Amino acid sequence: MRINVLDYYDAADWERIRAEADRHESPFLVVNLNIIQAKYEELRKYFQFAKIYYAVKANPAPEVITLLRDLGSCFDIASIYELDRVLSLGVSPDRISYGNTIKKARDVRYFYERGVRLFATDSEADVRNIAREAPGSRIFCRILTEGSETADWPLSRKFGCHPDMAIDLVLLARELGLEPCGISFHVGSQQRDIGAWDSAIAKVRYIFDYLKGEGVKLSLINMGGGFPASYISKTNPMEVYSEEICRYLEEDFGDDFPEIILEPGRSLVGEAGVLVSEVVLVSQKSSMGVDKWVYLDTGKFNGLVETWDESIRYPLYCESRGEMSEDFIIAGPTCDSQDIMYEFFRNPLPAYIKAGDRIYWFSTGAYTTSYCSVEFNGFPPLKTYFVK
Ligand SMILES: *Cc1c(COP(=O)(O)O)cnc(C)c1O
């Protein structure tokens, strides 16, 4: 099976990416900002009632933040460094949430001093820190969710707490003078099972009901990210995600519809990026061997971390028109044996691929540049070029 460009990009968008790619030496990422804008507008259309907080970690480039700022987005921030960047680009603190549940007390203070008043939490120690360092702020409590088997990049276990603990934390937060406003969850990134939102929303309903009995009225559900980008494995279109998730909300909260926050990362920026790499070497390990190794000038340490365990299967596009073959193992350029992207999953590549040929990695706008090592083996982080 050969990757068809038009299954991933419309002709005009691809044209602009290609023209930019031709002007630079590999490796690098090209980001088409028009695609991010279209993705943002699509999400707005399908979730008209929701506030969008872009998860900055997915692609923290100033160009991306500026575009989303101008489109009216809010921002989900995970560190003081992301905060500094977003504030320096003119985003006001009332459009920012500190979404990381793992934070130092002094970092909470740093956010508070700069005007941020919305914080995620999932532990008692953190609630106490927030109460002390960011008095009176709004907090939402993150709960554990299922769905790690159907998310290509699961986030569960490390984040969130049991719903019963969430209830205790909300009550504690109220006691400490904070303003508990809601519950958050993240069903796992690249979540292919839409049902994961159903069970999470049902848990939130239970928590809301219980706390009502305690005299706490929660009004916010932060449904996190998890919406897909288009890779090799098929996913439903955003429209289907929206229809289903809206139905779950309607069923559980129909008469008392809560305030909704979404924190998309991957689904907003993933498809906008194409990572351009070049074949450094094609080799075989023995004269009888079937497998051929294709070594590229980019790998796990300069952009392709999400090929870890072959979790994210990027579509690879290569221009040769000849015969295709799946005999290739694809690896990066560094001296680390972990730097192999695909060994079990076989991307078809041109049978006669050779050094100097370019391979285009589609849908690499998310979690690539921000995940690069700074100079492992001296290889610099990936550069990004932007087109509109
Ligand atoms: C990473 C992250 C997101 C973004 O997730 P995607 O699956 O990329 O959309 C959203 N919210 C939080 C709290 C996150 O950690």
The ligand as a Tripos MOL2 file, in Angstrom:
@<TRIPOS>MOLECULE
LIG
   15    15     1     0     0
SMALL
NO_CHARGES

@<TRIPOS>ATOM
      1 C1         -1.1910   16.5380   26.7280 C.3       1 LIG1
      2 C2         -2.4130   17.1200   27.3170 C.ar      1 LIG1
      3 C3         -3.4350   17.5680   26.4830 C.ar      1 LIG1
      4 C4         -3.4190   17.4110   24.9910 C.3       1 LIG1
      5 O1         -3.7180   16.1120   24.6130 O.3       1 LIG1
      6 P1         -3.9110   15.6910   23.0810 P.3       1 LIG1
      7 O2         -4.2370   14.2540   23.1590 O.co2     1 LIG1
      8 O3         -2.6420   16.0020   22.3780 O.co2     1 LIG1
      9 O4         -5.0230   16.4910   22.5290 O.co2     1 LIG1
     10 C5         -4.5280   18.1490   27.0790 C.ar      1 LIG1
     11 N1         -4.6180   18.3010   28.4160 N.ar      1 LIG1
     12 C6         -3.6450   17.8920   29.2460 C.ar      1 LIG1
     13 C7         -3.8010   18.1070   30.7050 C.3       1 LIG1
     14 C8         -2.5220   17.2790   28.7370 C.ar      1 LIG1
     15 O5         -1.5700   16.8480   29.5560 O.3       1 LIG1
@<TRIPOS>BOND
     1     1     2 1
     2     2     3 ar
     3     2    14 ar
     4     3     4 1
     5     3    10 ar
     6     4     5 1
     7     5     6 1
     8     6     7 2
     9     6     8 1
    10     6     9 1
    11    10    11 ar
    12    11    12 ar
    13    12    13 1
    14    12    14 ar
    15    14    15 1
@<TRIPOS>SUBSTRUCTURE
     1 LIG1         1 GROUP 0 **** ****
